[in-house]
Each structure stands twice: as structure tokens, then as C-alpha cells.
């Protein structure tokens, strides 16, 4: 489902000032945003701020005469694809649990026929209180999506859970929740990160791949409804909770892990930066320094992607080509050599370790440029493209 219109509810809390930034991001993202504030929220931030950002009058009162038929509690959510309450104060969450409807926002939530998302924000003791925890569990059981909270420094000076997620992360979580389920029922296998080829007990050959692109692709595939297995070299990222996660070190390990699960995969996306060579006879002990020249003997690693795509019945295989020159030409050659329906080209100088990237998708039909954007956005667009190609081929 595409998200077009949203009611942004703001309740009383210091984080209310961040809701103004959230409103700006939502509008910038192309959404029609209707602001609704609780009475308490108006002590923290002015309605005029939301009005100016969203271009709509902001409502607080159940009996507001600006709504034509006096049915503000129904009219404001008519045609809305979601209600997002950010920040959602402890008291407001308690109200939701009990179905109370004593102000406009709580009444809108009770009378809605669209999904409700809440972003709790409160002091850590209030968050940890058994009553709040019970309320959160109940809301989740009632089908409400709870976003956050985060942990960190709080306005009261304490440190702990209760901080509202940052506006950008809320926008991202909202988008994630509404991604079309293009890959439902499909198993997607993804490799990510660098490999590490041991030289001795402590040293090795690796590369600066951060794993950010591969992990973003894994996340996007999960959002699209796929069952994801993520095989990753050593990176500093937490794998998505919903993925089956297989950590590996070397290219040989990665090949073994891929072979152990690939039979059931419908789609294989090789994002990993696999070392082309490994060290023959690595030393079991740390090599001691001396005055001699040290020579390492390197042997070529197996090409994981090429070996999978050469199988008699391969999954739908997608490769990545990081190049430093002749980007499209080299990537297309790789696509043909490895017999891939799709390869994703990117400039290694811009992309490695970075949060943003420009991608060129090369397939049988030609090339499609995804202009520079953050990796999460690019991963979603890539998943949409893969789903389209996959569905044309197999359905
Ligand atoms: O290293 P190269 O540029 O050939 O990588 C292109 C694609 O092949 C990438 O998707 C990469 O993950 C995959 N690859 C692989 N095994 C290798 C080398 C590359 O799966 N040994």
C-alpha cells in the first residue's frame, strides 16, 4: 500500500519539538500531513509551527467549529492511510489501551480505520514502570506498531530508554511499515561485507567494505515480505532481527555457507566484497618480524556468485560490481561473464563505507540509474526492481 495521507498526532513531552522536524521530513517525502495536537503538546510547541510546515490548520479540540459538520473525530482520519503519534507520552499510551476518548487525538485513534503507529517518549523510569510496559505489550497485541523508544541522554539529565526515535528514523520506520509486500513467500539469500583471508594467527587480507549496502538490501527484502538469510563477513553492524544470520570470515567459509542454504533460495543477491585471493599455507602462529623479505603465496578464491549462477537450476542471481573506472562497461562485461539477469554497478570511490550511493542497474533491458541517495532508499528501489524482473520471469 502506498502511503499518501497521514495524521501526525503530537502529545505532551519535550520531544514535541522534534515532531516539527518530523512533519517537515514527511512533507518533503511527498506526504499530505494533518497535524493534531493534544492540549499538553501546546505547552511545548506551537500549532502555528505545524500549520506552516504542513499547510493545514492544526486541530486540538473535539468541538472545533472549523470542521464543517462538527465531526472532527471522524473527518480528520477520513482518507488517512495511517495515524502516527510522535511523541506518544506515557499518559496517552495508557489512554489508548483503555479506549478512552476524552480529547480529539484519542477519539481519532479510537474511531480510526487505518493503522496506528506510536513513538513513545518519556523519562526512563516512566518507560520502565510496569504499568507502561503492560500498556506497550497490550498495544502491540492490539495491532498498534510501536516505534522505539531509543536509549540515550534524556532532557531530565538521566540516561536510559525513553528517548523518542530521531525524526529521520521515524520516517524510515514508517516507510518500512508500508513497503509493498513484493517478495511475499520468497526466500532471499544475501551475502554482505568483506571477507578476511588469514596470513597468520592475527593478520589477514581484507578490504574496507562496511556491509552497509548488503544489510540495507537484507532489510529491504524483509520489508518486502521475503524470508531472508544473510551471510556476512566481519562488520560492525547488527543484522536485522528477522533475518537468519550466518557470520563467516573467509571467502571459503562464505562459499560453504552459501552452498548450505542456496538450494532453497529463490533469489540470491551477492553484495559481499569477496577477496579475489587467499593466502596459501597461512601460519598458525603470529609471524615474527625479522630482516628478511616476506613472500606470501596467493591463490585465487572461488567465485561464489559465478559458481551458483552456473548451476543447472540457479536461483535468480543478482551481482554487485564496484568499479573505479569504466563503470558501466566493466559491470556489463561482468554481468555477461557471470550469466546474471541483473548487476548493480557503483563507483567504488564514492560508495565504500559511505551512507549514500549512486547505483546503475544493468539488465537485459538496458540501464536504470538510481541517483545518489541513502543506502536504505537505494536498497528499497533495488528490491522493487528485482521483484519486477523476478515476477516477469517466473509468473
Ligand atoms: O569481485 P567482482 O567484481 O567479480 O564481484 C562481482 C560480484 O561477484 C559481486 O556480486 C560479488 O559479491 C561476487 N563475487 C563472489 N565471489 C567472488 C568474487 C565476487 O560471489 N570470489
Boltz pocket constraint, residues with backbone or C-beta under 6 A from the ligand:
constraints:
  - pocket:
      binder: B
      contacts: [[A, 191], [A, 251], [A, 270], [A, 271], [A, 272], [A, 273], [A, 274], [A, 275], [A, 276], [A, 301], [A, 302], [A, 303], [A, 304], [A, 305], [A, 306], [A, 318], [A, 319], [A, 320], [A, 321], [A, 322], [A, 334]]
      max_distance: 6.0
